[in-house]
Amino acid sequence: MEDILKQILGELKGIKTDIGVLKTGQARIESGQQKLQQNLIESLGSYTEKITEHVDDKTEVLNKSVYKVESELKRLSRQ
């Protein structure tokens, strides 16, 4: 009977150790997930800024072209 209790106690200690390891691993996973989410948010922010800058640059080029065409049309209409 005593041997069985010692065996059960040994198994419970092993289970307790395993649970501790699992909790540590879970904490690491949760921390990694938070970092991943933060990195994703930051990356999307910078990517959005780059897209906005690109669109703004293209819009500026188009506006200059439209201005040139309008100026030329006005000049031609005066002649």
Backbone bond lengths (Angstrom), bond angles and torsions (degrees), N, CA, C in turn:
res aa  C-N    CA-C-N  psi(-1)  N-CA   C-N-CA  omega(-1)  CA-C   N-CA-C  phi
1 M - - - 1.455 - - 1.535 110.45 -
2 E 1.323 114.38 -42.67 1.466 119.10 -179.72 1.532 110.72 -64.72
3 D 1.310 116.16 -37.73 1.465 120.60 178.48 1.534 111.09 -64.23
4 I 1.308 115.69 -39.04 1.474 120.15 179.13 1.514 110.12 -65.34
5 L 1.349 116.63 -41.87 1.469 120.33 178.44 1.529 110.67 -64.22
6 K 1.318 117.85 -40.64 1.468 121.43 177.47 1.533 110.62 -63.58
7 Q 1.321 115.75 -40.12 1.465 120.25 178.93 1.528 109.80 -64.56
8 I 1.334 116.59 -44.67 1.469 120.99 179.04 1.530 110.05 -62.50
9 L 1.339 115.90 -43.55 1.462 120.41 178.98 1.530 111.10 -61.92
10 G 1.320 116.34 -40.42 1.468 120.18 177.26 1.514 111.92 -63.51
11 E 1.318 116.36 -41.69 1.466 119.98 178.50 1.528 111.04 -66.56
12 L 1.329 116.67 -38.84 1.471 120.11 178.14 1.527 111.27 -64.36
13 K 1.324 116.53 -38.21 1.472 119.96 177.20 1.525 110.14 -64.33
14 G 1.331 115.76 -40.51 1.465 120.01 177.59 1.517 111.32 -63.62
15 I 1.320 116.06 -41.60 1.471 120.64 178.45 1.523 109.93 -64.61
16 K 1.336 116.55 -41.25 1.466 120.63 179.24 1.529 110.34 -61.81
17 T 1.327 116.10 -42.12 1.466 120.67 177.72 1.534 110.40 -62.87
18 D 1.318 116.00 -44.66 1.468 120.49 179.51 1.527 111.04 -61.30
19 I 1.324 116.85 -40.88 1.471 120.69 178.89 1.524 110.42 -64.05
20 G 1.329 116.55 -39.78 1.468 120.37 177.03 1.516 111.62 -61.35
21 V 1.326 115.73 -42.78 1.470 120.61 178.82 1.524 110.09 -64.65
22 L 1.319 116.93 -41.72 1.469 120.95 179.19 1.533 111.25 -63.31
23 K 1.333 115.96 -42.03 1.474 119.41 179.29 1.524 110.98 -64.07
24 T 1.321 116.73 -40.13 1.465 120.79 177.63 1.527 110.33 -63.41
25 G 1.319 115.80 -44.19 1.465 120.17 178.85 1.516 111.73 -63.74
26 Q 1.311 116.75 -40.09 1.464 120.76 178.53 1.524 110.37 -63.51
27 A 1.328 117.14 -41.97 1.464 120.61 178.66 1.529 110.61 -62.07
28 R 1.346 116.24 -40.54 1.465 120.10 177.42 1.518 111.68 -64.04
29 I 1.307 116.17 -41.82 1.473 120.47 179.11 1.519 110.67 -63.69
30 E 1.318 116.53 -44.21 1.469 119.96 179.98 1.520 110.88 -63.45
31 S 1.325 116.87 -40.97 1.468 120.63 177.83 1.525 110.60 -63.79
32 G 1.322 116.26 -43.95 1.471 120.19 178.20 1.517 112.23 -63.09
33 Q 1.318 116.00 -37.77 1.462 120.38 178.96 1.531 110.47 -65.49
34 Q 1.317 116.99 -40.77 1.465 119.84 177.99 1.523 111.00 -63.21
35 K 1.326 116.53 -42.92 1.472 120.43 177.91 1.523 110.63 -62.58
36 L 1.324 115.97 -42.16 1.465 120.58 179.20 1.521 111.18 -61.78
37 Q 1.324 116.69 -44.03 1.462 120.18 178.67 1.528 110.71 -62.63
38 Q 1.334 117.20 -42.74 1.464 120.80 179.45 1.520 110.54 -63.57
39 N 1.340 116.76 -44.02 1.466 120.33 178.95 1.527 110.90 -63.07
40 L 1.317 116.18 -39.03 1.466 120.54 179.17 1.522 110.56 -63.25
41 I 1.325 116.47 -44.82 1.462 121.10 179.37 1.523 110.38 -61.88
42 E 1.344 116.34 -45.32 1.467 119.82 179.60 1.523 111.44 -64.43
43 S 1.326 116.69 -41.48 1.467 120.33 -179.71 1.523 111.15 -65.13
44 L 1.321 116.63 -42.29 1.463 119.60 178.56 1.516 110.80 -64.33
45 G 1.332 116.16 -37.53 1.465 120.06 178.33 1.517 111.64 -61.98
46 S 1.329 117.06 -47.65 1.468 119.36 -179.06 1.524 110.97 -69.12
47 Y 1.330 117.41 -36.00 1.466 120.61 177.88 1.522 110.31 -64.72
48 T 1.319 117.05 -41.23 1.464 121.43 178.11 1.528 110.22 -63.31
49 E 1.332 116.75 -40.67 1.468 120.24 177.68 1.528 110.62 -61.93
50 K 1.335 116.96 -41.74 1.462 120.34 179.91 1.532 110.72 -64.49
51 I 1.312 116.54 -40.67 1.474 120.18 177.96 1.525 109.63 -63.40
52 T 1.327 116.63 -44.40 1.468 120.96 179.86 1.523 110.81 -61.21
53 E 1.336 116.76 -44.49 1.466 120.39 178.39 1.526 110.78 -61.51
54 H 1.317 116.96 -42.63 1.466 121.24 -179.97 1.535 110.42 -61.92
55 V 1.328 115.58 -46.47 1.468 119.75 179.83 1.528 110.00 -63.42
56 D 1.330 117.06 -42.44 1.457 120.68 178.67 1.529 111.39 -61.57
57 D 1.335 116.61 -42.64 1.470 120.13 178.44 1.527 111.17 -62.32
58 K 1.326 116.65 -45.32 1.465 120.23 179.78 1.532 110.99 -65.02
59 T 1.324 116.03 -38.24 1.462 120.19 178.97 1.527 110.28 -64.81
60 E 1.327 116.37 -40.12 1.462 120.44 178.84 1.534 110.51 -63.13
61 V 1.313 116.97 -42.86 1.466 121.17 178.70 1.527 110.02 -62.86
62 L 1.323 116.64 -43.75 1.468 120.15 179.13 1.534 111.28 -64.69
63 N 1.318 116.64 -40.93 1.462 120.01 178.61 1.526 111.55 -61.18
64 K 1.333 116.18 -40.10 1.466 119.66 177.89 1.523 110.72 -64.20
65 S 1.331 115.51 -41.10 1.462 119.34 179.27 1.523 110.97 -64.91
66 V 1.312 117.22 -42.49 1.467 121.45 178.97 1.526 109.64 -63.50
67 Y 1.322 117.14 -41.77 1.468 120.52 179.11 1.529 110.66 -61.19
68 K 1.333 116.31 -42.57 1.468 119.55 179.02 1.526 110.82 -62.42
69 V 1.324 116.24 -43.75 1.464 120.49 -179.80 1.527 109.89 -64.48
70 E 1.335 117.46 -44.54 1.467 120.52 179.13 1.525 111.10 -61.96
71 S 1.329 116.16 -41.77 1.467 119.96 178.97 1.524 110.81 -62.77
72 E 1.301 116.07 -42.34 1.464 120.46 179.46 1.529 110.35 -66.00
73 L 1.322 117.65 -40.69 1.464 121.08 177.75 1.526 110.97 -62.08
74 K 1.316 117.43 -42.70 1.471 120.89 178.47 1.531 110.29 -63.53
75 R 1.318 114.83 -42.83 1.473 118.39 179.75 1.511 110.48 -62.60
76 L 1.331 116.42 -43.01 1.465 119.53 -179.99 1.535 111.81 -68.40
77 S 1.298 117.18 -35.43 1.471 119.63 -178.55 1.528 111.37 -70.73
78 R 1.333 118.95 -22.94 1.452 122.55 178.65 1.527 111.85 -78.70
79 Q 1.307 116.33 -20.66 1.461 118.94 -176.51 1.478 112.93 -78.23
